[in-house]
Amino acid sequence: MPWESGQKNAGFSDDDIPYLPVPDKHYHKAVNKQIQNPGSMLNFMRSVIQWRKEQPAIKHGTAKILDTQAPLIAILRQSEEQDLLCVYNMSNKDVMIKPSDILDDNILENLGISEGEVMKIEPYGNEIRGGLVGGTSVIPQMARKPAP
């Protein structure tokens, strides 16, 4: 990992010839550069980690892999406080899914998903829906991956 853009080997190693050389194109990706950019991959990953720590269903809930057809993977995370539906598209094409085909009415209500609603998952994308059990439905807010 490049740490300091102005240092030898980007601060990764003090050796003159490190085991793995740091390519010139990686110096601008150093932590000291990314930390200043709110849209950097470093700050995106920090926001993902923070979001994850705040989700009861992820912290201490269960995970159930739902019955979907390839190329979709769907996981229902549940705790006493929260339900989370995580759907991942593993293909290079848009894929549609109707959550009411794989979830019961109570969970759909907790997630704020209406009967018959169709979700469009972009190529290699994901959709995460969350809801408080017996409470107000919420969609977890999390930064999207920055453009390359």
Secondary structure, DSSP 8 states (H G I E B T S, - for coil): ----TTSGGGGS--SSS-SS---GGGGGGSHHHHTT-TTSHHHHHHHHHHHHHT-HHHHH-EEEE----TTEEEEEEE-SSEEEEEEEE-SSS-EEE-GGGTS-HHHHHHHT--TT--EEE-TT-EEEEEEETTS-EE----------
